Every structure is written in structure tokens, then in C-alpha cells.
Amino acid sequence: MYSKIVATVCLPLLLLSGCVPKIDKVIPISEASVQSDLEKNLVEFDDTKLVKEWWRGYGDEQLNTIIDEALGSAPALKSIESRYAQASTIIESVQSHNLPHIGTNASVLHQRFSENHIFPPPLGGGTYNQYQPSLTLDYDFDFWNERGSRILAATNSAFAQRASIEATKIALSSALCETYLSWNIDEEKLRVLNALEQTTLEEQKIITKQYRLGLIDAVAINDTKSSLSKIAQRSEELKRSIEGKKEALCVLAGFLPSRANALKTPHIDETFTLPLPKEVMLGLIAHRPDVAIAKYTALSKSHTIEEKKGQFYPNISLSGLIGFTSFSWTKLFDHSSFTPSAGIALSLPLLDWGERKANLQNSVSDYNASVYEYNAVVIKAANEVVMLLKQSKHLESQRQLHNDEMIAKKGNVEIARKKRLKGLSNKIPYLLAQKVVQEGEIETLSLKEMKSSLQVDLIKALGGGYTDKEDTNASR
């Protein structure tokens, strides 16, 4: 008899053990292939490291304060941190099912029993209080690691949220830094324009004297007036740009508008150079928070597939109850009122008209989509780094050519100065040569701004000092 019962239970288990349908999972892009491709485009490295607070290398305390305050109180960050806290709570909730659930219940029921039911007098036809306290225990086994997979899915989802916090921090700090550096360049351009204005005013005085002596006509005077007007327009444009960048800093950092009035002129350390550490370049995937987000999202979806697979197999649940039932309060805890019970339940998923298969396939499709997104993020990251390195290289060549041009222009200033000292010409050629140099200095600052922007973009592309501290239990 016992053997028949065992056979009756085991036969469905054997039949159901192979009923999970075949699935096709996409393979993530190989890190080795990305590394190999990057090595073909790499430049020379240095031994320095890209630290998380890389902006401190610019040596401007005001910039440090702005970014520190923004990272501490920006609304965009706070919302993501709240989602991370929520994800951590979900993990704790899922993990709680690994232990038996114990609960207590107590009830008092005041009831009149029917005279025409199964209860004979004096119970039938009488009204009584029924007291019923109990202690319950429930536990579901996890033979197929369904619950464990759900925990790992939730854990990886939390890691994705954690990486999302870092991605937002990098985006925020780089945007603030780039805006601040651009403001600094605008201030330098404004100083050059002021010098150019003074040179033009000096030229205008000389031309005015020549005009009064009848040596030249009014065309030269009009030209200097036009030049001064253009300089004034460019200065106003820069002032407007500076105010706009102050406002942008306040918006990005989450400051009130009045904070813009308290901001002082930037003082950037021009000696700061971007480190290109080899360990970051060769471990690009581990140094990009957006890659980490995509990776942990895909891992979470993968564990969800395993959870859905577990639903194809049978499971066993245990339940128990220790309680007392009595019509008399004085006899409630007597042995005669003791009503213990214990049960075991076997769930056999036999026929659900394709619901489990559809749920599994939906999870597989969701996973495959996340893997495609991961591959796209990795490819984008590699291309961003290579593109920015190439652009930086071309910009350096352009800056060098511009420096050669400036050397030639400054040489003309010196030649004009010597001619003037020897009486071979008046001061006008010297001032004109100076104006050419000053215009060139504005172009120098524009190239400097481009370099600063590329520098910040490359820092962001390299992960901004982020390192993915992977949890092996979560990603196994």
C-alpha cells in the first residue's frame, strides 16, 4: 500500500521534471572582444588614477563647494536614492520567505446556534461565546530555487539602482564642471576684449589727430568706431553668456536664483591635466556606471527566468496550527480545549492552458531585450572613448598650429615696435599688430574651451572615477 502511494506521488514528479520548454537566450557581448578592439586605439598611459572627485584637480574651492552641495541635495539624486532604498526593502521582503512564517490569531464569537441544525440541545437553541486563540506556522519549500532566483533578481535590481545613483552623480558633476569652466573662459575672453578695446581707443586717438590735420579722411575714423561697436557687442554677448551660465549652475545644483549673485569669478588651475590610467581603459566595462546598470538589469532578468522555470515543477508546503477552542472562558486553556493540526500540501502544475509557458517566454524576451541594451551600451562606451581620444589628438594638433600662428603674429608686433622706435613708422602699425594678436588670443581661448569640454567629456566617458564593486553572490 505504501509503495503505491509513493509511486502515485513520484510518477507525476518524474513526468513534470522535463516539461520546461526550450528557450533561446541572447549572449552578452564579450568583454575580451571589447578590450581587444580598444587596445588598437589606445594612447600612452600614465600612472595616475582617475579619482571619484576628479574636479578637485582644477583647484577652485568655489567649484568644489558647488558640486559638493549639489551631490548632497540635488532633487534628481534624492529620487534615485529613494528608489535604491525601496529596492533594498524589496530584497528584505523576499528574503523573509526563506524562514517559516509564524502568526497568531484570536477571536471571540457571540452566536446563537440553530435548534434545527446538527447541534442537539442544550447547544442547539442556545446562545454562547466561542473563544478561539491560535498560533499558526506556514512554510513553502524551495526545491527548484524559485525563491532564491527571486532574491537574486531583486538584489541585482538594487545594484542597478545603486549604479544609477553613480551615473547621475557623474552626469551632474560633469555638467556643473563643464558649465563652470566655460564661465571661466568667458571671463578670460572678456578681459582680452577689454584690452582690445583699449588698443582700439588708442588707435582712434591717433587717427582723430591725423584727421584733424587733414592727413586722412573720415573713413578711418568710421572704421575705428565700427570696431569699437563690435567689441562692445561682443562684450555684452559675453556678459549675457556669463549670467546664463551662473543661472545654469543654480538650476543644475538646485540653488535658488539669489545664489547666482553670490558667485565669484572662477580661479581655475591651468596646470590640471587629465589622467589616462591604463587600468581604466583596459577595464572600461567595470568603470562605467551606465554599463553596470545595463549589466545588473540583464542579470536580474536572467534570474527572473530561473524563477519562472521553477513554476513548472511541483512544490511542497507545510502548515501547522496550535490552538484552543472553548465556549467557556475558564476552560479555554484546558487540555480538553486543545485543537492542534498539521498539514502538508503538494502542488502539481498539471494543466494551465499555456500560462506558465507564456510567462516564461515573456521573461526570456525581457531578458533578451536587456542583453541587447547592454551590448548597445558597451559598444557606445567603447566608441565614445575612442572618438574622444581621437578628437583630443586632432585638437592638440590644431592648438599647436594655432600656437605657431600666434608666434608669427607676436613676431609682427615686435617688428612693428622696432620700426616705431627707429622712426620708420608711426604707432598705428604697432597697434594694428597688437589687435591681431588680441583677436588671436580670443581664438586661443576658444580652443582652450574646446579642450576643457573634451577633457570633461573624456572623464565622463571613462566613468568619472567609478568602479563597479561587483557582488559575486548577486551575479552568479
Secondary structure as UniProt FT lines:
FT   HELIX           2..16
FT   TURN            17..18
FT   HELIX           31..39
FT   TURN            40..41
FT   TURN            52..53
FT   HELIX           54..58
FT   HELIX           61..73
FT   HELIX           75..95
FT   HELIX           96..98
FT   STRAND          101..112
FT   TURN            115..116
FT   TURN            121..125
FT   STRAND          127..140
FT   TURN            143..144
FT   HELIX           146..212
FT   TURN            213..214
FT   HELIX           218..253
FT   TURN            257..258
FT   HELIX           259..262
FT   TURN            270..271
FT   HELIX           278..282
FT   HELIX           284..287
FT   HELIX           289..310
FT   TURN            311..312
FT   STRAND          315..324
FT   HELIX           329..331
FT   TURN            332..333
FT   HELIX           335..337
FT   STRAND          341..347
FT   TURN            353..354
FT   HELIX           355..421
FT   TURN            422..423
FT   HELIX           427..461
FT   TURN            462..465
FT   HELIX           472..475
//
